[in-house]
Amino acid sequence: MSNPVFLALDLPRLEAGKALVDKVKSHIGGVKLGMEFFYAHGHHGVHEIAHSGLPVFLDLKLHDIPNTVAGAMQAVHVLEPAIVTVHASGGRAMMEDAKAAAGENTKVVAVTMLTSLDERDLPRIGVSGSPHDQVMRLAELAENAGLDGIVCSGREVRAVHKQWSKGFFVVPGLRPSGSAVGDQKRVVTPRQARDDGASVLVIGRPISRADDPVQAARDIEATL
């Protein structure tokens, strides 16, 4: 992948989203569509964004019983997404069924630990150990389930890459030097994440909410 940057398109209005993608598409490698976008615009919205010619990453974070997740994966198969996410905490059987139901050219990656969480949050949801420990546990589970890779923060991607050398690693929560962190907690720069083994860099607000999104995307691209 020549440009690993996937723009997180979380704008609620479809036309505004399409306009933004058209502006910056020369400086990104793909578009990430999350739950907010998908719930608002469904298949039609995905098709509209796909007209840009860029790969589409459906960040749906599927998490349910294996049969239901497999059915959901089959439902989005016709959209030919490049990447789809599931939650690793759904368990091995769920991940196996998700991968089996996905299209041949779709990478299925498992979300390990949200970048909005840190070590203070884990005990409150019944998880022992550090964020690093949790990510490594779930990465091993995802690999054993036959998934293509995982989603993790830039803080863990180097260690996971060392453990799973052929994995496909999606890193969100990235912030260029000097950018506001917002609701993210475990952040690194795009350059650092790439150097540490990230396959895809998910970047949203630093581009979408910049005064000049094109310049912001160009500046990030220049660092990689």
Backbone as numpy.savetxt, mean C-alpha at the origin, in Angstrom:
# Nx Ny Nz CAx CAy CAz Cx Cy Cz
10.31 -2.04 -11.82 9.47 -0.86 -11.82 10.35 0.39 -11.82
10.28 1.17 -12.90 11.19 2.31 -13.03 10.91 3.40 -12.01
9.65 3.65 -11.71 9.29 4.64 -10.70 8.44 3.94 -9.65
8.94 3.78 -8.43 8.21 3.02 -7.41 7.13 3.81 -6.69
6.97 5.10 -7.01 6.01 5.94 -6.29 4.59 5.68 -6.77
3.71 5.29 -5.82 2.29 5.16 -6.10 1.58 6.29 -5.34
0.87 7.13 -6.07 0.14 8.23 -5.46 -1.09 7.70 -4.74
-1.20 7.98 -3.44 -2.38 7.61 -2.67 -3.48 8.62 -2.97
-4.45 8.20 -3.78 -5.49 9.10 -4.24 -6.71 8.96 -3.32
-6.73 9.75 -2.27 -7.81 9.65 -1.28 -8.79 10.81 -1.36
-8.83 11.45 -2.53 -9.75 12.57 -2.71 -11.17 12.03 -2.88
-12.16 12.66 -2.25 -13.53 12.14 -2.32 -14.21 12.38 -3.67
-13.74 13.37 -4.43 -14.39 13.70 -5.70 -13.62 13.08 -6.85
-14.33 12.31 -7.68 -13.70 11.59 -8.76 -13.03 12.51 -9.76
-13.70 13.56 -10.17 -13.13 14.46 -11.18 -11.85 15.11 -10.69
-11.83 15.49 -9.41 -10.62 16.08 -8.84 -9.49 15.05 -8.82
-9.82 13.81 -8.51 -8.83 12.75 -8.51 -8.25 12.51 -9.89
-9.11 12.44 -10.88 -8.64 12.24 -12.25 -7.74 13.39 -12.70
-8.14 14.61 -12.36 -7.35 15.77 -12.75 -5.96 15.74 -12.11
-5.90 15.33 -10.84 -4.61 15.25 -10.15 -3.72 14.20 -10.80
-4.27 13.03 -11.09 -3.49 11.97 -11.72 -2.96 12.43 -13.07
-3.80 13.10 -13.86 -3.36 13.60 -15.17 -2.21 14.59 -15.04
-2.23 15.38 -13.97 -1.16 16.37 -13.77 0.18 15.72 -13.44
0.14 14.72 -12.57 1.40 14.20 -12.02 1.84 12.86 -12.62
1.09 12.31 -13.57 1.35 10.94 -14.02 2.73 10.73 -14.62
3.37 11.79 -15.09 4.72 11.64 -15.63 5.77 11.46 -14.55
5.37 11.69 -13.29 6.34 11.65 -12.19 5.99 10.61 -11.13
5.04 9.72 -11.43 4.68 8.63 -10.51 4.64 7.32 -11.29
4.63 6.21 -10.54 4.62 4.91 -11.20 3.30 4.20 -11.15
2.36 4.71 -10.35 1.06 4.07 -10.22 0.16 4.87 -9.30
-1.06 4.38 -9.11 -2.06 5.06 -8.28 -2.62 4.07 -7.27
-2.62 4.49 -6.01 -3.20 3.67 -4.94 -4.59 4.19 -4.62
-5.58 3.33 -4.71 -6.96 3.68 -4.40 -7.37 2.94 -3.14
-7.69 3.68 -2.10 -8.04 3.08 -0.83 -9.53 2.92 -0.64
-9.90 2.59 0.59 -11.31 2.32 0.89 -12.19 3.54 0.67
-11.70 4.72 1.05 -12.52 5.93 0.88 -12.91 6.12 -0.58
-11.94 5.98 -1.48 -12.21 6.14 -2.91 -13.10 5.01 -3.42
-12.77 3.77 -3.06 -13.49 2.63 -3.62 -14.94 2.59 -3.16
-15.17 2.91 -1.88 -16.55 2.93 -1.38 -17.37 4.04 -2.02
-16.71 5.13 -2.37 -17.42 6.25 -2.98 -17.70 6.04 -4.47
-16.75 5.40 -5.18 -16.84 5.38 -6.64 -16.86 3.98 -7.26
-16.55 2.95 -6.47 -16.66 1.58 -6.94 -15.88 1.27 -8.20
-16.39 0.26 -8.95 -15.71 -0.18 -10.17 -15.57 0.95 -11.18
-16.61 1.76 -11.28 -16.58 2.85 -12.26 -15.39 3.78 -11.98
-15.20 4.13 -10.74 -14.10 5.02 -10.40 -12.75 4.41 -10.72
-12.59 3.12 -10.45 -11.33 2.45 -10.75 -11.07 2.48 -12.26
-12.10 2.19 -13.05 -11.94 2.24 -14.51 -11.53 3.64 -14.97
-12.13 4.66 -14.39 -11.81 6.03 -14.78 -10.34 6.37 -14.49
-9.85 5.95 -13.35 -8.45 6.20 -13.01 -7.52 5.36 -13.88
-7.94 4.15 -14.19 -7.12 3.26 -15.02 -6.90 3.81 -16.42
-7.78 4.70 -16.86 -7.61 5.31 -18.17 -6.32 6.12 -18.27
-5.73 6.44 -17.13 -4.46 7.17 -17.14 -3.33 6.32 -17.71
-3.54 5.00 -17.73 -2.50 4.10 -18.21 -1.55 3.63 -17.14
-1.75 4.11 -15.90 -0.89 3.72 -14.79 -1.43 2.49 -14.08
-0.56 1.67 -13.49 -1.02 0.53 -12.68 -1.87 1.02 -11.51
-2.88 0.24 -11.16 -3.77 0.58 -10.05 -3.56 -0.39 -8.90
-3.39 0.17 -7.73 -3.20 -0.58 -6.48 -4.48 -0.40 -5.66
-5.23 -1.48 -5.45 -6.45 -1.42 -4.65 -6.11 -1.75 -3.20
-6.08 -0.72 -2.38 -5.73 -0.89 -0.98 -7.01 -1.09 -0.17
-7.58 -2.29 -0.29 -8.88 -2.57 0.31 -8.77 -3.23 1.68
-7.58 -3.69 2.04 -7.33 -4.28 3.36 -8.40 -5.31 3.73
-8.61 -6.27 2.85 -9.64 -7.28 3.07 -9.34 -8.09 4.32
-10.38 -8.30 5.13 -10.19 -9.00 6.41 -11.53 -9.59 6.83
-11.68 -10.89 6.61 -12.93 -11.58 6.95 -12.64 -13.07 6.91
-13.67 -13.89 6.97 -13.44 -15.32 6.88 -12.92 -15.65 5.47
-12.18 -16.75 5.32 -11.55 -17.04 4.03 -12.49 -17.01 2.83
-13.67 -17.61 2.96 -14.59 -17.67 1.84 -15.04 -16.28 1.39
-15.30 -15.40 2.36 -15.75 -14.04 2.04 -14.64 -13.25 1.36
-13.43 -13.37 1.86 -12.31 -12.65 1.25 -12.04 -13.16 -0.16
-12.13 -14.46 -0.35 -11.95 -15.01 -1.69 -13.02 -14.47 -2.64
-14.25 -14.37 -2.16 -15.32 -13.83 -2.99 -15.08 -12.37 -3.34
-14.59 -11.60 -2.38 -14.29 -10.20 -2.64 -13.16 -10.07 -3.66
-12.17 -10.92 -3.54 -11.06 -10.89 -4.49 -11.54 -11.22 -5.90
-12.43 -12.18 -6.00 -12.99 -12.53 -7.31 -13.80 -11.36 -7.88
-14.46 -10.60 -7.00 -15.28 -9.48 -7.46 -14.45 -8.35 -8.05
-13.22 -8.18 -7.57 -12.37 -7.11 -8.11 -11.43 -7.61 -9.20
-11.49 -8.91 -9.46 -10.62 -9.51 -10.48 -10.76 -8.81 -11.82
-11.98 -8.46 -12.19 -12.24 -7.85 -13.51 -11.59 -6.48 -13.65
-11.22 -5.86 -12.54 -10.57 -4.55 -12.59 -9.08 -4.65 -12.90
-8.55 -5.86 -12.88 -7.14 -6.13 -13.18 -6.19 -5.26 -12.36
-6.37 -5.23 -11.05 -5.46 -4.42 -10.24 -4.05 -5.00 -10.23
-3.07 -4.12 -10.12 -1.68 -4.58 -10.04 -1.39 -5.14 -8.66
-2.03 -4.57 -7.63 -1.80 -4.95 -6.24 -3.12 -4.87 -5.49
-3.36 -5.82 -4.58 -4.50 -5.76 -3.67 -3.99 -6.12 -2.28
-4.51 -5.43 -1.26 -4.10 -5.74 0.11 -5.16 -6.53 0.87
-4.64 -7.38 1.76 -5.46 -8.07 2.76 -4.78 -7.82 4.11
-5.46 -8.12 5.21 -4.85 -8.00 6.53 -4.21 -9.33 6.92
-2.91 -9.29 7.25 -2.22 -10.51 7.67 -2.86 -11.12 8.90
-3.45 -10.30 9.75 -4.06 -10.80 10.98 -5.31 -11.63 10.71
-5.75 -11.69 9.45 -6.86 -12.58 9.10 -6.48 -14.04 9.12
-5.17 -14.32 9.16 -4.73 -15.70 9.27 -4.28 -16.33 7.97
-3.59 -17.45 8.12 -3.00 -18.12 6.95 -4.04 -18.59 5.94
-5.10 -19.23 6.41 -6.11 -19.75 5.49 -6.75 -18.63 4.68
-7.04 -17.52 5.33 -7.62 -16.38 4.62 -6.68 -15.87 3.55
-5.39 -15.76 3.89 -4.43 -15.26 2.90 -4.25 -16.25 1.75
-4.24 -17.53 2.06 -4.11 -18.54 0.99 -5.28 -18.44 0.02
-6.49 -18.31 0.55 -7.66 -18.23 -0.31 -7.68 -16.93 -1.12
-7.21 -15.84 -0.51 -7.14 -14.57 -1.23 -6.20 -14.68 -2.42
-5.05 -15.27 -2.20 -4.08 -15.42 -3.29 -4.62 -16.33 -4.39
-5.28 -17.42 -3.99 -5.82 -18.36 -4.97 -6.90 -17.72 -5.83
-7.63 -16.76 -5.26 -8.73 -16.12 -6.00 -8.29 -14.93 -6.82
-7.07 -14.46 -6.62 -6.60 -13.26 -7.32 -6.21 -13.58 -8.76
-6.18 -12.54 -9.57 -5.75 -12.70 -10.95 -4.28 -13.05 -11.05
-3.91 -13.64 -12.14 -2.53 -14.10 -12.34 -1.52 -12.95 -12.24
-1.92 -11.77 -12.68 -1.01 -10.64 -12.71 -1.19 -9.68 -11.53
-1.96 -10.11 -10.53 -2.21 -9.28 -9.36 -1.34 -9.75 -8.19
-0.60 -8.83 -7.62 0.17 -9.15 -6.42 -0.74 -8.96 -5.20
-0.76 -9.96 -4.34 -1.52 -9.88 -3.10 -0.53 -9.68 -1.97
-0.70 -8.57 -1.24 0.22 -8.25 -0.16 -0.56 -8.06 1.13
0.07 -8.43 2.24 -0.61 -8.42 3.53 -0.19 -7.23 4.37
-1.16 -6.52 4.89 -0.90 -5.43 5.82 -0.48 -6.04 7.15
0.66 -5.62 7.66 1.16 -6.16 8.93 0.70 -5.28 10.09
1.23 -4.06 10.17 0.86 -3.15 11.25 0.70 -1.76 10.67
-0.45 -1.15 10.90 -0.72 0.17 10.34 0.32 1.18 10.81
0.71 2.09 9.92 1.73 3.08 10.28 1.18 4.16 11.21
-0.11 4.13 11.49 -0.69 5.05 12.47 -0.59 4.50 13.89
-0.07 3.28 14.03 0.09 2.65 15.34 1.56 2.62 15.75
1.80 2.64 17.05 3.16 2.48 17.56 3.15 1.55 18.78
4.27 1.48 19.48 4.40 0.52 20.58 3.41 0.77 21.71
2.90 1.98 21.84 1.93 2.26 22.90 0.56 1.69 22.57
0.28 1.51 21.29 -1.03 1.02 20.87 -1.16 -0.50 20.96
-0.05 -1.22 20.81 -0.12 -2.67 20.72 -0.74 -3.34 21.94
-0.35 -2.98 23.17 -0.97 -3.65 24.33 -2.48 -3.42 24.40
-2.93 -2.28 23.90 -4.36 -1.97 23.95 -5.18 -2.86 23.03
-4.53 -3.44 22.03 -5.25 -4.34 21.13 -4.82 -5.79 21.35
-4.17 -6.03 22.48 -3.86 -7.40 22.87 -2.66 -8.01 22.20
-1.74 -7.17 21.71 -0.55 -7.69 21.03 0.67 -7.46 21.91
1.43 -8.51 22.14 2.64 -8.38 22.95 3.86 -8.16 22.05
4.89 -7.58 22.64 6.11 -7.34 21.88 6.11 -5.98 21.22
7.16 -5.71 20.46 7.36 -4.43 19.80 6.73 -4.42 18.41
6.58 -3.24 17.80 6.11 -3.20 16.41 6.99 -4.05 15.49
8.30 -4.01 15.72 9.20 -4.81 14.90 8.87 -6.30 15.02
8.66 -6.77 16.25 8.33 -8.18 16.46 7.04 -8.56 15.75
6.04 -7.69 15.84 4.74 -7.98 15.23 4.85 -8.04 13.71
5.57 -7.10 13.13 5.74 -7.10 11.68 6.48 -8.34 11.22
7.52 -8.73 11.92 8.30 -9.90 11.52 7.47 -11.17 11.62
6.65 -11.29 12.67 5.77 -12.46 12.81 4.80 -12.57 11.65
4.15 -11.45 11.34 3.14 -11.47 10.29 3.75 -11.59 8.90
4.95 -11.08 8.72 5.65 -11.25 7.44 5.94 -12.72 7.19
6.39 -13.41 8.21 6.65 -14.85 8.08 5.37 -15.61 7.76
4.27 -15.23 8.41 2.99 -15.88 8.15 2.54 -15.64 6.71
2.70 -14.42 6.22 2.31 -14.09 4.84 3.15 -14.85 3.83
4.45 -14.95 4.10 5.31 -15.71 3.19 4.90 -17.17 3.16
4.63 -17.75 4.31 4.22 -19.16 4.38 2.87 -19.39 3.71
2.03 -18.35 3.66 0.72 -18.46 3.02 0.80 -18.32 1.50
1.99 -18.00 0.98 2.17 -17.90 -0.46 1.87 -16.54 -1.05
1.77 -15.52 -0.19 1.52 -14.17 -0.71 2.77 -13.62 -1.39
2.58 -12.53 -2.12 3.70 -11.92 -2.84 4.56 -11.06 -1.93
3.96 -10.49 -0.89 4.72 -9.61 -0.02 3.84 -9.05 1.08
4.32 -7.96 1.66 3.60 -7.33 2.77 3.61 -5.82 2.63
2.80 -5.20 3.48 2.83 -3.76 3.70 3.42 -3.54 5.09
4.44 -2.71 5.18 5.03 -2.40 6.49 5.60 -0.99 6.44
5.94 -0.46 7.58 6.53 0.87 7.62 7.99 0.80 7.19
8.54 1.96 6.88 9.94 2.03 6.51 10.88 1.65 7.64
10.37 1.65 8.86 11.19 1.28 10.00 11.53 -0.22 10.00
10.65 -1.03 9.39 10.84 -2.48 9.42 11.28 -3.09 8.10
11.22 -2.34 7.01 11.39 -2.96 5.70 12.79 -3.56 5.51
13.82 -2.97 6.09 15.16 -3.53 5.92 15.23 -4.94 6.53
14.71 -5.09 7.75 14.76 -6.39 8.42 13.92 -7.42 7.69
12.74 -7.00 7.21 11.87 -7.94 6.49 12.52 -8.36 5.18
13.13 -7.42 4.48 13.80 -7.72 3.22 14.92 -8.73 3.43
15.61 -8.61 4.54 16.69 -9.55 4.86 16.13 -10.95 5.11
14.97 -11.02 5.77 14.32 -12.30 6.08 13.67 -12.92 4.84
13.12 -12.08 3.97 12.34 -12.53 2.81 12.90 -11.83 1.57
13.99 -12.34 1.06 14.75 -11.63 0.02 13.98 -11.44 -1.28
13.03 -12.33 -1.57 12.28 -12.24 -2.83 10.90 -11.63 -2.64
10.64 -11.08 -1.46 9.33 -10.49 -1.20 9.12 -9.16 -1.92
7.85 -8.78 -1.99 7.44 -7.51 -2.60 6.93 -6.64 -1.47
7.59 -5.52 -1.25 7.34 -4.74 -0.04 6.77 -3.36 -0.35
5.58 -3.11 0.17 4.88 -1.83 0.00 5.07 -1.02 1.28
5.58 0.19 1.14 5.83 1.03 2.32 5.01 2.32 2.22
4.04 2.50 3.12 3.26 3.74 3.20 3.82 4.64 4.31
3.11 5.70 4.61 3.50 6.56 5.72 4.81 7.27 5.48
5.13 7.56 4.23 6.39 8.21 3.89 6.25 9.72 3.88
7.29 10.39 4.30 7.27 11.84 4.32 8.63 12.37 3.86
8.66 13.18 2.80 9.93 13.81 2.42 10.46 14.66 3.56
11.74 14.91 3.57 12.35 15.72 4.62 11.64 17.06 4.73
11.25 17.42 5.95 10.60 18.70 6.19 9.10 18.68 6.08
8.51 17.53 5.68 7.05 17.46 5.55 6.39 17.21 6.89
5.13 17.63 7.02 4.37 17.37 8.23 4.07 15.89 8.34
4.19 15.34 9.55 3.95 13.92 9.77 2.47 13.59 9.79
1.61 14.52 10.31 0.18 14.28 10.37 -0.16 13.15 11.32
-1.03 12.20 10.90 -1.46 11.12 11.79 -0.58 9.88 11.70
0.54 10.00 10.99 1.46 8.88 10.90 2.46 8.93 12.06
2.94 7.76 12.48 3.85 7.71 13.62 5.21 7.12 13.27
5.24 6.05 12.47 6.52 5.39 12.16 6.91 5.72 10.74
7.45 6.92 10.53 7.70 7.42 9.18 9.19 7.46 8.86
9.50 7.37 7.56 10.85 7.58 7.05 10.70 8.34 5.73
11.81 8.72 5.13 11.77 9.40 3.84 11.63 8.37 2.72
11.13 8.77 1.55 11.05 7.85 0.42 12.41 7.25 0.05
13.45 8.05 0.05 14.78 7.58 -0.31 15.26 6.49 0.65
15.05 6.72 1.94 15.48 5.72 2.92 14.74 4.42 2.73
13.42 4.49 2.53 12.63 3.28 2.34 13.08 2.51 1.11
13.35 3.22 0.03 13.81 2.58 -1.20 15.16 1.90 -0.99
16.07 2.59 -0.33 17.39 2.03 -0.05 17.30 0.78 0.81
16.29 0.73 1.68 16.15 -0.39 2.61 15.40 -1.58 2.03
14.95 -1.46 0.78 14.34 -2.62 0.13 12.89 -2.48 -0.28
12.29 -1.29 -0.15 10.90 -1.11 -0.54 10.73 -1.30 -2.05
9.68 -2.03 -2.44 9.35 -2.20 -3.85 8.44 -1.09 -4.35
7.50 -0.67 -3.49 6.54 0.38 -3.81 6.54 1.40 -2.68
6.55 2.67 -3.04 6.49 3.77 -2.08 5.13 4.44 -2.22
4.31 4.38 -1.18 2.98 4.99 -1.21 3.07 6.39 -0.62
2.73 7.38 -1.43 2.84 8.78 -1.00 1.55 9.49 -1.37
0.91 10.11 -0.38 -0.36 10.79 -0.61 -0.29 12.28 -0.39
-0.52 12.71 0.85 -0.65 14.13 1.15 0.53 15.00 0.75
1.78 14.52 0.85 2.89 15.37 0.40 2.79 15.77 -1.07
2.03 15.00 -1.86 1.78 15.37 -3.25 0.39 15.98 -3.41
-0.64 15.25 -2.96 -2.01 15.66 -3.24 -2.40 16.98 -2.57
-1.78 17.30 -1.44 -2.11 18.54 -0.74 -1.04 19.61 -0.85
-0.09 19.37 -1.73 0.96 20.37 -1.95 0.40 21.55 -2.74
0.98 22.72 -2.54 0.57 23.89 -3.31 0.79 23.65 -4.80
1.84 22.92 -5.13 2.15 22.57 -6.51 2.40 21.07 -6.57
1.35 20.26 -6.80 1.52 18.81 -6.78 2.54 18.29 -7.80
2.59 18.92 -8.95 3.54 18.47 -9.98 4.97 18.66 -9.50
5.26 19.81 -8.94 6.61 20.06 -8.43 6.93 19.14 -7.27
5.94 18.91 -6.40 6.16 18.01 -5.27 6.49 16.60 -5.74
5.74 16.10 -6.73 5.99 14.77 -7.28 7.35 14.72 -7.96
7.69 15.78 -8.67 8.99 15.84 -9.34 10.13 15.85 -8.34
9.96 16.59 -7.26 11.01 16.66 -6.24 11.24 15.30 -5.58
10.14 14.58 -5.30 10.27 13.24 -4.70 10.95 12.30 -5.68
10.52 12.34 -6.93 11.12 11.47 -7.96 12.62 11.72 -8.06
13.03 12.95 -7.94 14.45 13.31 -8.07 15.31 12.75 -6.97
14.71 12.39 -5.82 15.48 11.86 -4.71 15.73 10.36 -4.82
15.04 9.71 -5.77 15.07 8.24 -5.80 16.14 7.69 -6.75
